[in-house]
Amino acid sequence: MSKNKEAIKIGSAYVGVVVGAGFSTGQEVLKFFTNYGTYSYAAILIAGLMLAFFGREITKIGRGLEADSHESAINYLFGEKFGKVIDYVLVFFLYAISIIMLAGAGSAFNESFGVPIWLGSLIMLLAVIATLMMDFNKIVGALGLVTPFLIAVVTTIAVYFFFNGDLAFNEVNRHIDVSKQPSKSWWWDGILYGGLAFSTAFSMLTAIGGDSSRKVIAGRGGTIGGIVLLILLMMVNSGLLTELDQVKDSPIPSLVLGRMIHPALSLALSIIMLTVIYNTIVGLMYSFVARFTEPYSKKYVLLLVGAMVIGYFLSFIGFVDLVGKLYPAMGYIGLLLCVGILVKYFVRKSRGKKHIA
């Protein structure tokens, strides 16, 4: 595989892990950005730059440590004692977000195709278990497969509503719902979302970096993924802003926008949405199960199946409620990881070292 192809594959996998239920449905973007109106673009710029920088750094760290899970990277960043605490907290939240994704899959199946929520979540559960029985390279390939289609559909929606949206740019702030802003501060929620999205991908990026051929390629892949995420966030937000009065109370605002353009686009978005939800659960559950077992061993299979079944029943708490309660907390875990990476980055620079030390 050529250097650029490998970097693009890594970047696509990064995007594939991050754009799960909350992102693809528009619920994350609406909550963290769109409800700040015109300030949402500045908040997205903060989050996107964070994702590009920290995505680059953690893939390089993963390559330097030849990591196959996030454990070695966390120990490198925080030391063994404090690292163990961070490790278990992160693992808990990875599993919690997987449950949110299962709930999101049920909601997406129900909203798009009229499938009962319980059945939609069950279909997703079976697809994830089947995928995680494959080898790691195939998993990485599966994660990035849908990214080009997601970009195409999101671009179509953004461009359409840029020219045809009901709300003018100077009217957007009249429809803001302050009660739905996580911290009531646009710049802080930009930082918080950057931490949230990065923490979602941290474990998988560490393993992907460890599996890459060279550190420079790993870093390039992380940067590409972060930049693509920045662009996608801007486009999704643009579409939501122009129809904020129509989508602000919807559990799946992206689907509302798709239906307003054409039923065929709505169908395509529904399929892509389910695929990216699947991508995220695959990435998170692999990181969770690989942390405690040898991949593809008997214990791996038992933990995978057991965790997915338990998560299935927990997912009935409800998609929107889970996003509102757990995502901001996960953002703080991500910020802690970012601080650890930043400290190591400046320590290496001050010592004139380019490699892991």
C-alpha positions as CSV (number, residue, x, y, z in Angstrom):
1,M,0.0,0.0,0.0
2,S,1.4,3.5,-0.9
3,K,2.1,6.1,1.8
4,N,-0.8,8.3,0.8
5,K,-3.3,5.4,0.5
6,E,-2.4,4.2,4.0
7,A,-2.7,7.7,5.4
8,I,-6.1,8.2,3.8
9,K,-7.2,4.8,5.1
10,I,-6.2,5.8,8.7
11,G,-8.0,9.2,8.3
12,S,-11.1,7.5,7.0
13,A,-11.1,5.1,9.9
14,Y,-10.8,8.1,12.3
15,V,-13.8,9.8,10.7
16,G,-15.7,6.5,10.7
17,V,-15.2,6.0,14.5
18,V,-16.2,9.6,15.4
19,V,-19.3,10.1,13.1
20,G,-21.5,7.8,15.0
21,A,-25.1,8.1,16.1
22,G,-24.8,11.6,17.6
23,F,-22.9,13.2,14.6
24,S,-24.7,11.5,11.7
25,T,-28.2,12.2,13.1
26,G,-27.2,15.8,13.7
27,Q,-28.0,15.5,17.5
28,E,-24.4,16.2,18.6
29,V,-24.0,19.1,16.2
30,L,-27.3,20.6,17.2
31,K,-26.5,20.3,20.9
32,F,-22.9,21.5,21.0
33,F,-22.8,24.0,18.1
34,T,-26.0,24.9,16.2
35,N,-27.8,26.2,19.4
36,Y,-25.2,28.9,19.6
37,G,-26.3,30.4,16.3
38,T,-23.7,32.4,14.5
39,Y,-21.0,31.6,17.1
40,S,-21.3,27.9,16.2
41,Y,-18.8,28.3,13.4
42,A,-16.1,29.6,15.8
43,A,-16.8,26.7,18.2
44,I,-16.5,24.2,15.4
45,L,-13.1,25.7,14.3
46,I,-11.8,25.1,17.8
47,A,-13.1,21.5,17.9
48,G,-11.8,20.7,14.4
49,L,-8.3,22.0,15.0
50,M,-8.2,20.0,18.2
51,L,-9.2,16.8,16.4
52,A,-6.5,17.4,13.7
53,F,-3.7,18.0,16.2
54,F,-4.5,15.4,18.8
55,G,-5.4,12.8,16.1
56,R,-2.0,13.3,14.6
57,E,-0.2,13.0,17.9
58,I,-1.9,9.9,19.3
59,T,-1.4,7.9,16.1
60,K,2.3,8.8,16.2
61,I,2.4,7.8,19.9
62,G,0.7,4.5,19.0
63,R,3.3,3.8,16.3
64,G,6.2,4.7,18.6
65,L,4.9,2.4,21.3
66,E,3.8,-0.3,18.7
67,A,0.5,-0.3,20.7
68,D,-2.3,-2.8,20.2
69,S,-4.6,-1.2,22.8
70,H,-4.7,2.1,24.6
71,E,-3.2,0.8,27.8
72,S,0.5,1.5,26.9
73,A,-0.4,5.0,25.5
74,I,-2.2,5.9,28.7
75,N,0.7,4.6,30.9
76,Y,3.1,6.6,28.7
77,L,1.0,9.8,29.2
78,F,0.1,9.5,32.8
79,G,2.3,6.9,34.5
80,E,1.2,3.5,35.6
81,K,-0.7,4.5,38.8
82,F,-2.7,7.4,37.6
83,G,-2.8,5.8,34.2
84,K,-4.7,2.8,35.6
85,V,-7.4,5.1,36.9
86,I,-7.7,6.9,33.5
87,D,-7.7,3.6,31.8
88,Y,-10.7,2.2,33.6
89,V,-12.7,5.4,33.4
90,L,-12.1,5.6,29.7
91,V,-13.1,2.0,29.2
92,F,-16.3,2.6,31.1
93,F,-17.2,5.6,28.9
94,L,-16.3,3.7,25.7
95,Y,-18.8,1.0,26.7
96,A,-21.3,3.7,27.7
97,I,-21.1,5.4,24.3
98,S,-21.5,2.0,22.6
99,I,-24.8,1.7,24.4
100,I,-25.8,5.2,23.2
101,M,-24.9,4.0,19.6
102,L,-27.2,0.9,20.0
103,A,-30.0,3.2,21.2
104,G,-29.3,5.5,18.2
105,A,-29.5,2.6,15.8
106,G,-32.9,1.6,17.2
107,S,-34.1,5.2,16.8
108,A,-32.7,5.5,13.3
109,F,-34.3,2.2,12.1
110,N,-37.6,3.3,13.6
111,E,-37.5,6.8,12.2
112,S,-36.3,5.8,8.8
113,F,-38.1,2.4,8.1
114,G,-40.7,2.0,10.8
115,V,-38.8,-0.9,12.3
116,P,-39.5,-1.3,16.1
117,I,-36.8,0.2,18.2
118,W,-36.0,-3.1,19.9
119,L,-35.6,-4.9,16.5
120,G,-33.4,-2.1,15.1
121,S,-31.0,-2.3,18.0
122,L,-30.9,-6.1,17.8
123,I,-30.0,-6.0,14.1
124,M,-27.2,-3.6,14.8
125,L,-26.0,-5.8,17.7
126,L,-25.7,-8.9,15.4
127,A,-23.9,-7.0,12.7
128,V,-21.3,-5.7,15.2
129,I,-20.6,-9.1,16.7
130,A,-20.2,-10.6,13.3
131,T,-17.7,-7.9,12.2
132,L,-15.6,-8.1,15.4
133,M,-14.9,-11.7,14.6
134,M,-12.8,-10.6,11.6
135,D,-9.1,-9.7,11.7
136,F,-8.0,-6.2,12.6
137,N,-7.0,-5.0,9.1
138,K,-10.5,-5.9,7.9
139,I,-12.1,-4.0,10.8
140,V,-10.0,-0.9,9.9
141,G,-11.1,-1.2,6.3
142,A,-14.8,-1.5,7.3
143,L,-14.5,1.6,9.5
144,G,-13.5,3.8,6.6
145,L,-15.7,2.3,3.9
146,V,-18.7,4.6,4.3
147,T,-16.8,7.9,4.8
148,P,-16.9,9.1,1.1
149,F,-20.7,8.4,0.9
150,L,-21.3,10.4,4.1
151,I,-19.3,13.3,2.7
152,A,-21.3,13.3,-0.5
153,V,-24.7,13.3,1.2
154,V,-23.7,15.9,3.8
155,T,-22.3,18.1,1.1
156,T,-25.5,17.8,-0.9
157,I,-27.6,18.8,2.1
158,A,-25.3,21.7,3.1
159,V,-25.2,23.2,-0.4
160,Y,-29.0,22.8,-0.9
161,F,-29.9,24.6,2.3
162,F,-27.2,27.2,1.8
163,F,-29.2,28.4,-1.2
164,N,-32.7,27.3,-0.2
165,G,-32.9,27.5,3.6
166,D,-35.8,29.3,5.2
167,L,-33.8,31.2,7.8
168,A,-31.5,34.1,6.8
169,F,-28.1,34.2,8.6
170,N,-29.2,37.3,10.7
171,E,-32.4,35.6,11.9
172,V,-30.8,32.4,13.2
173,N,-30.1,33.7,16.7
174,R,-33.9,34.3,17.3
175,H,-34.4,30.5,17.3
176,I,-31.7,29.4,19.7
177,D,-32.7,27.2,22.6
178,V,-30.4,28.2,25.4
179,S,-31.7,25.3,27.6
180,K,-30.1,22.9,25.2
181,Q,-26.6,24.4,25.4
182,P,-24.3,22.1,27.5
183,S,-22.3,24.8,29.2
184,K,-23.9,28.1,27.9
185,S,-20.5,29.1,26.6
186,W,-19.8,28.6,22.9
187,W,-16.0,28.5,23.1
188,W,-16.0,26.0,26.0
189,D,-18.5,23.7,24.3
190,G,-16.2,23.8,21.2
191,I,-13.3,22.6,23.4
192,L,-15.6,20.1,25.2
193,Y,-16.8,18.6,21.9
194,G,-13.2,18.4,20.7
195,G,-12.4,16.4,23.9
196,L,-15.6,14.2,23.4
197,A,-14.9,13.3,19.8
198,F,-11.2,12.7,20.4
199,S,-11.9,10.4,23.4
200,T,-14.3,8.4,21.3
201,A,-11.5,7.7,18.8
202,F,-8.5,7.7,21.2
203,S,-8.3,3.9,21.8
204,M,-8.9,2.9,18.1
205,L,-6.4,5.5,16.9
206,T,-3.8,4.2,19.3
207,A,-4.2,0.7,17.9
208,I,-4.3,1.9,14.3
209,G,-1.2,4.0,14.8
210,G,0.6,0.9,16.3
211,D,-0.4,-1.1,13.3
212,S,0.8,1.5,10.7
213,S,4.0,1.1,8.7
214,R,5.7,4.4,9.7
215,K,5.2,7.2,12.2
216,V,5.0,10.0,9.6
217,I,2.2,8.1,7.8
218,A,0.3,7.5,11.1
219,G,0.5,11.2,11.9
220,R,-0.6,12.2,8.4
221,G,-3.6,9.9,8.7
222,G,-4.6,11.5,12.0
223,T,-4.3,15.0,10.5
224,I,-6.4,14.1,7.5
225,G,-9.1,12.6,9.6
226,G,-9.3,15.7,11.8
227,I,-9.5,18.1,8.8
228,V,-12.3,16.0,7.2
229,L,-14.2,16.1,10.6
230,L,-13.8,19.9,10.7
231,I,-15.3,20.2,7.2
232,L,-18.1,17.8,7.9
233,L,-19.0,19.6,11.2
234,M,-19.2,23.0,9.3
235,M,-21.4,21.5,6.6
236,V,-23.8,19.7,8.9
237,N,-24.1,22.9,11.1
238,S,-24.8,25.1,8.1
239,G,-27.7,22.9,7.1
240,L,-29.1,22.8,10.6
241,L,-28.8,26.6,11.0
242,T,-30.9,27.4,8.0
243,E,-33.7,25.3,9.3
244,L,-33.2,25.7,13.0
245,D,-36.8,26.4,13.7
246,Q,-37.8,23.1,12.0
247,V,-35.1,20.8,13.5
248,K,-34.4,22.1,17.0
249,D,-36.8,19.6,18.6
250,S,-36.2,16.6,16.4
251,P,-34.3,13.5,17.7
252,I,-32.8,13.0,14.2
253,P,-32.5,16.5,12.7
254,S,-30.3,15.4,9.7
255,L,-33.1,13.1,8.5
256,V,-35.6,16.0,8.7
257,L,-33.3,18.0,6.3
258,G,-32.9,15.0,3.9
259,R,-36.7,14.6,3.7
260,M,-37.2,18.2,2.9
261,I,-35.0,17.9,-0.2
262,H,-36.1,14.5,-1.7
263,P,-37.3,11.1,-0.4
264,A,-34.4,9.4,-2.2
265,L,-31.8,11.5,-0.3
266,S,-33.6,10.8,2.9
267,L,-33.3,7.0,2.2
268,A,-29.6,7.3,1.3
269,L,-29.0,9.3,4.5
270,S,-30.8,6.7,6.5
271,I,-28.6,3.9,5.2
272,I,-25.4,5.9,5.7
273,M,-26.5,7.0,9.2
274,L,-27.0,3.3,10.2
275,T,-23.6,2.4,8.6
276,V,-21.7,5.1,10.5
277,I,-23.4,4.1,13.8
278,Y,-22.3,0.6,13.0
279,N,-18.7,1.9,12.4
280,T,-18.6,3.6,15.7
281,I,-19.9,0.7,17.7
282,V,-17.3,-1.6,16.0
283,G,-14.5,0.8,16.8
284,L,-15.5,1.3,20.4
285,M,-16.3,-2.3,21.2
286,Y,-13.1,-3.6,19.7
287,S,-11.2,-1.2,22.0
288,F,-13.2,-2.2,25.0
289,V,-13.0,-6.0,24.5
290,A,-9.3,-5.9,23.3
291,R,-8.4,-4.0,26.5
292,F,-9.3,-7.0,28.7
293,T,-8.7,-10.0,26.5
294,E,-6.5,-11.4,23.7
295,P,-8.2,-10.5,20.4
296,Y,-10.1,-13.4,18.9
297,S,-9.5,-15.7,21.9
298,K,-12.4,-17.6,23.6
299,K,-12.5,-14.9,26.3
300,Y,-12.6,-12.2,23.7
301,V,-15.7,-13.8,22.1
302,L,-17.4,-14.4,25.5
303,L,-16.8,-10.8,26.7
304,L,-17.9,-9.4,23.3
305,V,-21.2,-11.2,23.2
306,G,-21.9,-10.7,26.9
307,A,-21.1,-6.9,26.8
308,M,-23.2,-6.4,23.7
309,V,-26.2,-8.3,25.2
310,I,-26.0,-6.3,28.4
311,G,-25.6,-3.1,26.4
312,Y,-28.7,-4.0,24.3
313,F,-30.9,-4.0,27.3
314,L,-29.4,-0.8,28.8
315,S,-30.0,1.0,25.4
316,F,-33.7,1.2,26.1
317,I,-33.1,4.2,28.5
318,G,-33.5,6.3,25.3
319,F,-31.2,7.9,22.7
320,V,-31.7,11.6,23.3
321,D,-31.5,11.2,27.1
322,L,-28.3,9.2,26.9
323,V,-26.6,11.8,24.7
324,G,-27.6,14.6,27.0
325,K,-26.3,12.9,30.2
326,L,-23.2,11.1,29.1
327,Y,-21.6,13.1,26.2
328,P,-20.6,16.2,28.2
329,A,-19.0,13.9,30.9
330,M,-17.1,12.0,28.2
331,G,-15.8,15.4,26.9
332,Y,-14.0,16.0,30.2
333,I,-12.3,12.6,29.9
334,G,-11.2,13.6,26.4
335,L,-9.8,16.9,27.6
336,L,-7.7,15.1,30.2
337,L,-6.3,12.9,27.5
338,C,-5.6,16.0,25.4
339,V,-3.7,17.7,28.3
340,G,-1.6,14.6,28.8
341,I,-0.7,14.5,25.1
342,L,0.0,18.3,25.1
343,V,2.4,18.0,28.1
344,K,4.3,15.2,26.5
345,Y,4.5,17.1,23.2
346,F,6.1,20.2,24.8
347,V,8.4,18.1,26.9
348,R,9.7,16.3,23.8
349,K,10.1,19.7,22.0
350,S,12.0,21.2,24.9
351,R,14.4,18.3,24.8
352,G,14.7,18.4,21.1
353,K,13.3,14.9,20.7
354,K,11.0,13.8,17.9
355,H,10.5,10.3,19.1
356,I,8.7,8.7,22.0
357,A,10.9,8.9,25.1
